[in-house]
Amino acid sequence: MRKAEETFLPEPERYEFRAMPMHQFALGRRDFFKIFGAGIAVFAVAKEVSAMQETAPGPHGFHNEELPEEIGAWLHIGEDGTVTGFAGKAEIGQNVRTSLAQTIADELGVAVASVRMVLADTALTPFDAGTFGSKTIATITPQLRRVAAAARDLLLEKAAREWNVPADRLVAGDGKVSDPATGKSLRYAQLAREAIGARKPPAEDPIKPASEWIVAGTPVPKVDAREFVTGGHRYSTDLRPEGMLYGKILRPPSFNATLISCDDSAAKAMKDVVLVRDGDFTGAAAPTVAAAEAALRSLQVKWKELPQISDQEIFSYLKKNAQPSKEARFRQAKGSVDGGLAEAAHKLDASYTVAYIAHAPLEPRAAVAQWTDGKLTVWMGTQRPFAVRDDLADIFHVSEKNVRVIVPDTGSAYGGKHTSDAGLEAARLAKAAGGRPVKLVWTREEEFTWAYFRPAGVIEVKSGIAADGKLTAWEFHNYHSGMSGIETPYVVANQVTEYHQVPLVLRSGSYRGLAATANHFARETHMDSLAGRASMDPLEFRLKNLAEPRMRAVLETGAKAFGWPRQKSAEGQGFGVAAGYEKGSYVATFAEILVDRKNNSVTVKKLLEVFECGAIVNPDGLRNQVVGAMIQGLGGALFESIQFENGRISNAHFASYRVPRFKDVPEIEAILLDRKDIPSAGAGETPIMAIAPAIGNAFSDATKIRLTKLPLRPELHLQG
Amino acid sequence: MATGIELEINGKGYLVNYPPDTPLLYVLRDELGLTGTKYGCGEGMCGACTVLIGGTARRSCQIPLGAALSKPITTIEGLEKNGVLDPVQQAFLDAGAFQCAYCTSGMIMSSVSLLEANPHPTTAQIVQSLQGNICRCGTYTRIIKAVQRAAETLKGRSK
């Protein structure tokens, strides 16, 4: 097994990764052409451009069987002119199917409609560690541009030979190569029909600068949107292969419960029911969901349960059980915090907490699994198809070559669909089902209970400022929640930041923005308090301590649009600001709230956000992502929290776990700064992270009450 | 126990053999293959499974089969007519009112029902009417615009 060259070090709060397989893509090119037939194929190697291309296999296969290592993306131009791009990323609602097609169309000079993207299929697409960390646009877009540019050059050369003219006087675009001197042209489809020799990598980076983009940078609608408004798109949950059975899994009544006894005689006697008991695993598959449920209900089961930590004790538990830092990266220090505190005119220590929250994707975890002649195929909504493939191969003791994971465009994930569970469960049931496929769809309660959560955390901050408002000392400790966004963007000579690991209490892991939301909540709330100590305007205080020009730009743009500093025009009004940067993108959020003490209610009236992620690939898709993140961020900011006691989730339903709905949406304004001079970064995460502190700071502005816990639940703080 | 139950769905007659207490959702999806109607919670709390029963939006996960037999049922698959999208579908498409789009079927069905009952809803009425539908991706502002756009289209037609 080849090792992936890219060394990937996941953030420590991606607890669900633990032992992350990093195997290399291992499909023969032959298979690829079996599926797609003749034409031109161009492969891009992850970092350096090194497109190699292959032509129609013919009866003798290829002259080069070895795939280049580190393939990041590839592209095929069929004899009918259809362009197919391949990438291992998954479409989970973030609209990459469209933005990647746009990228290819732009570089190759074809219409978006003629580009088809094959995504996240372990048999067809290059190895990919997973769709997380806002990486698709930053890493896959340049690779697809490289393959598209190489393919375009091949077509130009082919036409040049055909007409016996120099290639550099020909023009590629609009799906054809033209010779302006003669007026002749040849469609890509015609040029793709014949063999072209192998090619060396272009010496220079062929990527078009954003200032020359034609299709990229424009608001292209979701490419297959019609399928979604007609109900035609098939999510994993919708698949119904011939002969399919429905699976159900027996879940323990609480976490860490052990099975003492199980009388399964009634279930075994049921007609058409496949019952599987394998160690901790008990499940049933049957022709209907009801029959599978009936089989599980018929089991006479005794469990041994254990007393466990509750949400009431979690924060003191996290503090008490912190472990010494294991890795150097967990702690960053410079200067002397003690020295900085000694010279401070004002000091402030404070502690913040963040609750566990759930991803609650509307499509729950689901998979369809089928075994055929010892080979396993799993259709599953996952962000990490290759990791799922490797887990399946390990657990079922089969070669990775004999496992294929296909990800239908998925009903959202938000960092929650990284684990293999639903796929493993469906595959285990299917293994006993005699070749029949088995579908497993987690119930909402299972989704709220047996998935994993954004980890809870405690954050402690010690700080000092000089009389003029300059930061002199900054010490920041995050217990358990994670270290994304832990580093302060403000200029402080004396600082310590440290992440403290704590053994898991609930299953925890990645979540949109990871710990950047928690760390920005603590930091930006604390900065607001410090501004108060310095008797400075919160925006002025931030700018005084900020050198980073891109972060200054989002703050200054937002201030202008929001009218900061604003005069209060109503009783109970409050304004707040928060900002930060993470994963190559910059955000500033401004909030207006209204506190009604008589009715004990707090309303977020307006959110304004300025976001900058370099050159914008699709302004419509980006706006959708930014606004969506702002609205999702309202939930974690105001009311979302997982409640638990003795290993049971107390609010595992939408009736008790509140998520943002229509009535929660305030007036929203999103301002996107397009920096064509800066490479595009991802945008799925950063827009969520400054919502909570902006609202909390606005509440403090309205009431002088400082909120230090997420969710804020501001209405609970109005009494007395 | 299971006797044949006749249903009229999207203008077609179906005879299904399921116990009458089976929620309509599972019959639509698992028996009839009408998978455009989604499972989101099975508890009537998210709106993903919304269909029209006698023209009114109902949560199909909460409707026992036995209660669905006397009135015509419309699912998302029944809105498109002769290759032409319903104005509400078209408005969602034009407004780009989705991300992962798993909630979209339910949002569209709820909106069709709203506009049937109230062709010129205010924003507050749209919000009230769709409050039971969750879009976890947070595309609510675009969905409101889509409903307003559909109302405009329908207004133009009725002139």
Contacts between the chains, C-beta under 8 A, distances in Angstrom:
chain1	res1	chain2	res2	distance
A	92	B	100	6.2
A	93	B	98	7.9
A	93	B	99	3.8
A	93	B	100	2.8
A	93	B	101	7.0
A	93	B	102	7.9
A	93	B	137	5.3
A	94	B	99	7.0
A	95	B	99	6.9
A	221	B	93	7.7
A	221	B	96	5.7
A	222	B	96	6.4
A	222	B	98	7.3
A	222	B	101	8.0
A	225	B	93	5.4
A	225	B	96	7.2
A	225	B	98	7.4
A	225	B	101	7.9
A	226	B	85	7.7
A	226	B	93	6.4
A	228	B	98	5.9
A	228	B	101	3.7
A	228	B	104	5.3
A	229	B	85	6.7
A	229	B	89	4.3
A	229	B	90	7.8
A	229	B	92	5.0
A	229	B	93	5.1
A	229	B	98	7.8
A	229	B	101	7.9
A	229	B	104	6.1
A	229	B	108	6.5
A	230	B	36	7.0
A	230	B	76	6.7
A	230	B	77	7.1
A	230	B	79	7.6
A	230	B	80	5.7
A	230	B	85	7.2
A	230	B	89	6.7
A	231	B	34	7.7
A	231	B	35	7.2
A	231	B	36	1.9
A	231	B	37	7.1
A	231	B	75	7.1
A	231	B	76	3.6
A	231	B	77	5.3
A	231	B	105	4.9
A	232	B	36	6.9
A	232	B	77	7.9
A	233	B	101	7.1
A	234	B	35	6.7
A	235	B	38	7.8
A	235	B	102	6.6
A	237	B	35	7.8
A	237	B	38	7.3
A	237	B	39	6.4
A	238	B	29	7.5
A	238	B	35	3.7
A	240	B	30	7.6
A	240	B	33	6.2
A	240	B	35	7.2
A	246	B	30	7.2
A	288	B	26	7.7
A	288	B	30	6.6
A	289	B	26	6.1
A	289	B	30	6.7
A	290	B	19	7.8
A	290	B	22	6.7
A	290	B	26	7.5
A	360	B	136	5.9
A	361	B	100	7.6
A	361	B	102	7.8
A	361	B	136	6.2
A	362	B	38	7.6
A	362	B	40	5.2
A	362	B	46	6.6
A	362	B	48	6.0
A	362	B	100	7.2
A	362	B	102	4.4
A	362	B	103	5.4
A	362	B	134	6.4
A	362	B	135	7.5
A	362	B	136	4.9
A	363	B	38	7.3
A	363	B	40	7.7
A	363	B	100	7.1
A	363	B	102	4.6
A	364	B	39	7.6
A	364	B	40	7.8
A	409	B	100	7.7
A	410	B	100	6.6
A	411	B	38	7.7
A	411	B	100	4.9
A	411	B	101	7.7
A	411	B	102	3.1
A	412	B	99	7.0
A	412	B	100	3.9
A	412	B	102	6.4
A	412	B	136	5.8
A	412	B	137	5.7
A	414	B	136	7.7
A	441	B	39	6.5
A	443	B	42	6.2
A	444	B	40	7.0
A	444	B	41	4.0
A	444	B	42	6.1
A	444	B	43	6.6
A	444	B	46	7.7
A	620	B	96	6.0
A	624	B	96	6.4
A	624	B	99	6.0
A	624	B	139	6.6
A	624	B	142	7.1
A	625	B	99	7.5
A	627	B	138	6.7
A	627	B	139	7.5
A	627	B	141	6.1
A	627	B	142	7.8
A	628	B	99	5.8
A	628	B	137	4.8
A	628	B	138	3.8
A	628	B	139	5.9
A	629	B	138	7.0
A	630	B	138	7.0
A	631	B	138	3.1
A	631	B	139	8.0
A	631	B	140	6.1
A	631	B	141	7.8
A	632	B	136	7.0
A	632	B	137	7.2
A	632	B	138	4.6
A	653	B	41	7.1
A	653	B	43	6.0
A	653	B	45	6.8
A	654	B	41	5.2
A	654	B	43	6.7
A	654	B	45	3.7
A	654	B	46	5.5
A	654	B	134	6.8
A	655	B	43	6.6
A	655	B	45	5.3
A	659	B	134	6.0
A	659	B	136	6.3
A	660	B	138	6.6
A	660	B	140	7.8
A	661	B	131	5.6
A	661	B	132	8.0
A	661	B	133	7.9
A	661	B	134	6.3
A	661	B	140	7.8
A	662	B	126	7.7
A	662	B	127	4.4
A	662	B	130	5.2
A	662	B	131	5.3
A	662	B	133	7.6
A	662	B	140	5.3
A	662	B	143	7.9
A	662	B	144	7.5
A	663	B	127	5.8
A	663	B	128	7.9
A	663	B	131	5.7
A	665	B	127	7.9
A	665	B	140	4.8
A	665	B	141	6.4
A	668	B	141	5.8
